[in-house]
Each structure stands twice: as structure tokens, then as C-alpha cells.
Amino acid sequence: MNTDDMVRELWDRQQISDVMLRFGRGLDVHDWQLYADTLADPFEVDFFDLTGQPPTTTTPAVWAEFAGACLQRLTVMHQYSNFHIDLNGDEADGIFYHISRHRFPNRHGDDHYTQYGWYENSFRRTGDGWKISKLKHTFQWCDGNPNLIDMSDPQWQKAAAAVFGPQS
């Protein structure tokens, strides 16, 4: 590999890493536009571990609304590590370990919920830079109160139905 190819590969890896960091920052500060801007339009999403729903295809705007319905009332912090990126021209795959902390003081249980796992994402180079084309969120384990993400909330149910179809 010549120097130009090595620099290009390092640049692509850094740009993909930056997409993941903006993805997490958007969640943490509830900047749903920053979050949506990391996603290809459309993109595939697999959040089975959280929702119990099969993978589907959606748009960044619809998915950002869902993320907001899950997290807007919570204080959250997402940390990513162990970045593993495989480049293949204008496409890439990556695994990114995560610890996702959620907090909401309440009277009905623990005020925290933490997920430990990784994202198995695919990326596509677009005219606006690298975007997530497939988003897969996997838990290895969780602690705390999973009910902090209130799936009974009508706003959550409406947002989930827009992504996954009517909930049963």
C-alpha cells in the first residue's frame, strides 16, 4: 500500500469514527438533527434487543423521532470503544462497543438503566460524507431499571409504530 492509500484509509476510518461520536453526542445532548444527520436515507435498523421488533428500514427523521421518544426525558451518556472498521471502497462495516447510561429520578424503582454491548453498523460514503446505512444495537447485559424507557407512553408507541408498524 502506498502512502496516499494509507492516508486515505486512515482518513476514512477517522471519518467513520467521527460519525459514531456525533451519533452518541446527538443522543446525549438530545440534538435529534445532529443524530439524524449521521444516518443514510433510508437505512436499515435492528433494535430487537430493545424493542423485540424485527429489523426494518426507515428514514433518519422517523428514527430520530423514535430516539427522542425513548430518551428525551432521560439524562443519558453513551461511551464507545474498541472501534473495529473494515473498509471496502465506498462502504464499510464496523463494530463499536458501547456503554449506554440512562438516568431518570423516579419513585418506582432504580433511577438508572445501563446497557452494555456493541453496535454492528454498516456505512456508506455519500455526497455529505460517511453515513450509517445499517444500525444494529446489541446488548450483552443490562443493569438497573429498563422501565426508564417508557414503552407505555403514547408518544413512544406512536414513534415505534412509525418505525416498526403498529405494536401488538
MITI-902596 format. One record per residue (C-alpha): residue in three letters; x, y, z. Coordinates in pm, 1 decimal, decimal comma. Layout:
! MITI-902596
<residuo = ala; u = X; v = Y; w = Z> .
...
***
This chain:
! MITI-902596
<residuo = met; u = 0,0; v = 0,0; w = 0,0> .
<residuo = asn; u = 144,0; v = 338,5; w = -95,0> .
<residuo = thr; u = 140,3; v = 644,8; w = 128,9> .
<residuo = asp; u = -160,4; v = 804,9; w = -45,7> .
<residuo = asp; u = -366,7; v = 487,4; w = 2,9> .
<residuo = met; u = -263,7; v = 464,2; w = 367,7> .
<residuo = val; u = -360,5; v = 827,2; w = 431,4> .
<residuo = arg; u = -694,0; v = 775,9; w = 253,4> .
<residuo = glu; u = -767,0; v = 466,7; w = 464,8> .
<residuo = leu; u = -676,4; v = 645,6; w = 788,0> .
<residuo = trp; u = -892,3; v = 943,0; w = 685,5> .
<residuo = asp; u = -1190,6; v = 717,1; w = 607,9> .
<residuo = arg; u = -1152,2; v = 535,2; w = 940,4> .
<residuo = gln; u = -1138,2; v = 867,1; w = 1125,7> .
<residuo = gln; u = -1445,0; v = 996,8; w = 943,2> .
<residuo = ile; u = -1641,7; v = 681,6; w = 1029,8> .
<residuo = ser; u = -1527,2; v = 707,8; w = 1392,7> .
<residuo = asp; u = -1643,7; v = 1070,5; w = 1394,0> .
<residuo = val; u = -1986,6; v = 961,1; w = 1265,5> .
<residuo = met; u = -2020,2; v = 729,4; w = 1565,4> .
<residuo = leu; u = -1908,6; v = 1002,0; w = 1804,7> .
<residuo = arg; u = -2163,4; v = 1250,0; w = 1659,2> .
<residuo = phe; u = -2426,1; v = 974,4; w = 1677,7> .
<residuo = gly; u = -2361,9; v = 936,4; w = 2052,0> .
<residuo = arg; u = -2330,6; v = 1310,5; w = 2113,6> .
<residuo = gly; u = -2666,2; v = 1370,8; w = 1944,0> .
<residuo = leu; u = -2825,8; v = 1118,8; w = 2179,5> .
<residuo = asp; u = -2655,1; v = 1261,3; w = 2487,9> .
<residuo = val; u = -2748,5; v = 1625,8; w = 2428,2> .
<residuo = his; u = -3086,0; v = 1544,3; w = 2268,5> .
<residuo = asp; u = -2982,1; v = 1709,1; w = 1941,9> .
<residuo = trp; u = -3204,5; v = 1499,7; w = 1716,6> .
<residuo = gln; u = -3087,8; v = 1675,7; w = 1398,9> .
<residuo = leu; u = -2721,6; v = 1601,6; w = 1477,6> .
<residuo = tyr; u = -2824,6; v = 1241,8; w = 1542,8> .
<residuo = ala; u = -3034,3; v = 1213,6; w = 1223,2> .
<residuo = asp; u = -2750,1; v = 1360,6; w = 1016,9> .
<residuo = thr; u = -2537,5; v = 1051,9; w = 1093,4> .
<residuo = leu; u = -2788,4; v = 822,6; w = 918,0> .
<residuo = ala; u = -2829,2; v = 736,9; w = 548,4> .
<residuo = asp; u = -3172,3; v = 793,8; w = 395,3> .
<residuo = pro; u = -3315,4; v = 532,2; w = 409,0> .
<residuo = phe; u = -3125,2; v = 295,5; w = 638,3> .
<residuo = glu; u = -3180,4; v = -43,9; w = 798,9> .
<residuo = val; u = -3229,0; v = -64,6; w = 1174,6> .
<residuo = asp; u = -3216,5; v = -366,3; w = 1406,7> .
<residuo = phe; u = -3305,5; v = -275,9; w = 1764,5> .
<residuo = phe; u = -3452,6; v = -616,4; w = 1852,3> .
<residuo = asp; u = -3281,5; v = -624,5; w = 2193,5> .
<residuo = leu; u = -3463,7; v = -305,2; w = 2297,0> .
<residuo = thr; u = -3794,1; v = -332,9; w = 2110,6> .
<residuo = gly; u = -3846,7; v = -703,5; w = 2039,5> .
<residuo = gln; u = -3927,7; v = -598,4; w = 1681,8> .
<residuo = pro; u = -3758,6; v = -744,4; w = 1370,2> .
<residuo = pro; u = -3520,1; v = -536,3; w = 1157,1> .
<residuo = thr; u = -3682,3; v = -276,7; w = 935,0> .
<residuo = thr; u = -3596,7; v = 9,9; w = 702,6> .
<residuo = thr; u = -3675,1; v = 368,9; w = 798,6> .
<residuo = thr; u = -3565,3; v = 728,7; w = 748,0> .
<residuo = pro; u = -3341,9; v = 942,8; w = 968,1> .
<residuo = ala; u = -3629,1; v = 1178,5; w = 1059,5> .
<residuo = val; u = -3861,2; v = 895,8; w = 1167,7> .
<residuo = trp; u = -3583,6; v = 722,2; w = 1360,9> .
<residuo = ala; u = -3474,7; v = 1043,8; w = 1533,9> .
<residuo = glu; u = -3833,6; v = 1094,2; w = 1648,9> .
<residuo = phe; u = -3827,9; v = 741,8; w = 1792,6> .
<residuo = ala; u = -3496,3; v = 808,7; w = 1968,7> .
<residuo = gly; u = -3644,2; v = 1125,9; w = 2114,5> .
<residuo = ala; u = -3949,7; v = 936,4; w = 2238,6> .
<residuo = cys; u = -3715,2; v = 690,3; w = 2412,2> .
<residuo = leu; u = -3466,1; v = 933,6; w = 2559,3> .
<residuo = gln; u = -3592,2; v = 1292,4; w = 2572,1> .
<residuo = arg; u = -3693,6; v = 1276,9; w = 2939,6> .
<residuo = leu; u = -3373,0; v = 1098,5; w = 3043,5> .
<residuo = thr; u = -3022,1; v = 1213,8; w = 3115,2> .
<residuo = val; u = -2803,6; v = 989,1; w = 2900,3> .
<residuo = met; u = -2437,0; v = 926,3; w = 2832,6> .
<residuo = his; u = -2306,1; v = 697,2; w = 2559,9> .
<residuo = gln; u = -1945,6; v = 578,9; w = 2556,2> .
<residuo = tyr; u = -1791,1; v = 393,4; w = 2263,2> .
<residuo = ser; u = -1469,5; v = 190,8; w = 2249,1> .
<residuo = asn; u = -1299,9; v = -98,9; w = 2068,9> .
<residuo = phe; u = -1363,5; v = 50,6; w = 1722,8> .
<residuo = his; u = -1315,0; v = -214,3; w = 1453,8> .
<residuo = ile; u = -1371,4; v = -83,2; w = 1099,7> .
<residuo = asp; u = -1348,6; v = -282,3; w = 775,1> .
<residuo = leu; u = -1330,9; v = -62,1; w = 466,2> .
<residuo = asn; u = -1442,7; v = -172,6; w = 122,1> .
<residuo = gly; u = -1430,8; v = 126,6; w = -112,9> .
<residuo = asp; u = -1735,1; v = 346,7; w = -50,9> .
<residuo = glu; u = -1881,9; v = 103,4; w = 202,3> .
<residuo = ala; u = -1764,6; v = -11,7; w = 542,7> .
<residuo = asp; u = -1867,1; v = -225,9; w = 836,6> .
<residuo = gly; u = -1780,6; v = -160,9; w = 1196,5> .
<residuo = ile; u = -1821,3; v = -291,4; w = 1547,8> .
<residuo = phe; u = -1825,3; v = -35,8; w = 1827,7> .
<residuo = tyr; u = -1856,5; v = -139,2; w = 2190,9> .
<residuo = his; u = -2090,3; v = 77,0; w = 2396,2> .
<residuo = ile; u = -2191,0; v = 151,3; w = 2749,1> .
<residuo = ser; u = -2517,4; v = 343,8; w = 2739,0> .
<residuo = arg; u = -2620,2; v = 502,7; w = 3067,0> .
<residuo = his; u = -2972,1; v = 635,0; w = 3124,4> .
<residuo = arg; u = -3093,2; v = 820,8; w = 3433,1> .
<residuo = phe; u = -3433,4; v = 944,2; w = 3549,0> .
<residuo = pro; u = -3512,3; v = 1005,5; w = 3916,9> .
<residuo = asn; u = -3844,1; v = 836,7; w = 3997,0> .
<residuo = arg; u = -4043,1; v = 673,8; w = 4276,2> .
<residuo = his; u = -4093,5; v = 336,0; w = 4107,1> .
<residuo = gly; u = -3750,6; v = 175,8; w = 4102,0> .
<residuo = asp; u = -3386,9; v = 242,1; w = 4028,3> .
<residuo = asp; u = -3312,1; v = 579,5; w = 3873,8> .
<residuo = his; u = -3062,5; v = 429,7; w = 3629,6> .
<residuo = tyr; u = -3054,1; v = 182,0; w = 3342,7> .
<residuo = thr; u = -2728,8; v = 81,6; w = 3174,0> .
<residuo = gln; u = -2681,9; v = -123,2; w = 2858,8> .
<residuo = tyr; u = -2352,8; v = -298,8; w = 2780,6> .
<residuo = gly; u = -2290,6; v = -428,3; w = 2430,4> .
<residuo = trp; u = -2198,3; v = -310,9; w = 2084,2> .
<residuo = tyr; u = -2322,9; v = -167,9; w = 1761,0> .
<residuo = glu; u = -2270,7; v = -370,1; w = 1442,6> .
<residuo = asn; u = -2310,7; v = -98,5; w = 1181,0> .
<residuo = ser; u = -2261,4; v = -58,2; w = 809,3> .
<residuo = phe; u = -2165,6; v = 271,4; w = 648,4> .
<residuo = arg; u = -2190,2; v = 423,5; w = 302,3> .
<residuo = arg; u = -1996,2; v = 717,8; w = 163,1> .
<residuo = thr; u = -2241,5; v = 984,1; w = 41,1> .
<residuo = gly; u = -2208,8; v = 1332,8; w = -101,5> .
<residuo = asp; u = -2237,0; v = 1452,2; w = 260,8> .
<residuo = gly; u = -1969,4; v = 1216,6; w = 392,0> .
<residuo = trp; u = -1998,2; v = 878,1; w = 560,5> .
<residuo = lys; u = -2343,4; v = 779,0; w = 692,4> .
<residuo = ile; u = -2475,8; v = 480,0; w = 885,2> .
<residuo = ser; u = -2661,9; v = 256,0; w = 638,0> .
<residuo = lys; u = -2733,6; v = -25,8; w = 884,1> .
<residuo = leu; u = -2771,7; v = 24,6; w = 1258,6> .
<residuo = lys; u = -2770,9; v = -282,2; w = 1481,8> .
<residuo = his; u = -2778,3; v = -238,5; w = 1859,9> .
<residuo = thr; u = -2687,0; v = -546,3; w = 2065,0> .
<residuo = phe; u = -2689,0; v = -589,8; w = 2443,2> .
<residuo = gln; u = -2468,9; v = -834,4; w = 2624,3> .
<residuo = trp; u = -2629,6; v = -742,1; w = 2957,4> .
<residuo = cys; u = -2811,1; v = -457,3; w = 3128,6> .
<residuo = asp; u = -2846,9; v = -336,1; w = 3485,0> .
<residuo = gly; u = -3090,8; v = -110,1; w = 3654,7> .
<residuo = asn; u = -3446,0; v = -21,5; w = 3563,6> .
<residuo = pro; u = -3537,8; v = -87,4; w = 3195,8> .
<residuo = asn; u = -3871,8; v = 86,3; w = 3253,0> .
<residuo = leu; u = -3694,1; v = 423,6; w = 3237,8> .
<residuo = ile; u = -3754,1; v = 388,6; w = 2862,6> .
<residuo = asp; u = -4130,9; v = 411,0; w = 2895,4> .
<residuo = met; u = -4277,4; v = 190,6; w = 2622,5> .
<residuo = ser; u = -4627,7; v = 253,8; w = 2758,0> .
<residuo = asp; u = -4600,3; v = 625,8; w = 2681,0> .
<residuo = pro; u = -4833,1; v = 720,5; w = 2391,9> .
<residuo = gln; u = -4553,7; v = 927,2; w = 2228,5> .
<residuo = trp; u = -4321,6; v = 624,1; w = 2240,0> .
<residuo = gln; u = -4593,4; v = 398,0; w = 2097,2> .
<residuo = lys; u = -4666,4; v = 642,4; w = 1813,2> .
<residuo = ala; u = -4295,7; v = 677,5; w = 1729,0> .
<residuo = ala; u = -4242,2; v = 299,0; w = 1746,8> .
<residuo = ala; u = -4542,9; v = 237,8; w = 1518,7> .
<residuo = ala; u = -4395,0; v = 480,4; w = 1264,2> .
<residuo = val; u = -4076,6; v = 270,2; w = 1256,5> .
<residuo = phe; u = -4194,4; v = -87,3; w = 1316,1> .
<residuo = gly; u = -4569,3; v = -75,1; w = 1239,4> .
<residuo = pro; u = -4847,4; v = -99,5; w = 1498,5> .
<residuo = gln; u = -4734,2; v = -259,0; w = 1826,1> .
<residuo = ser; u = -4923,8; v = -561,3; w = 1948,1> .
***
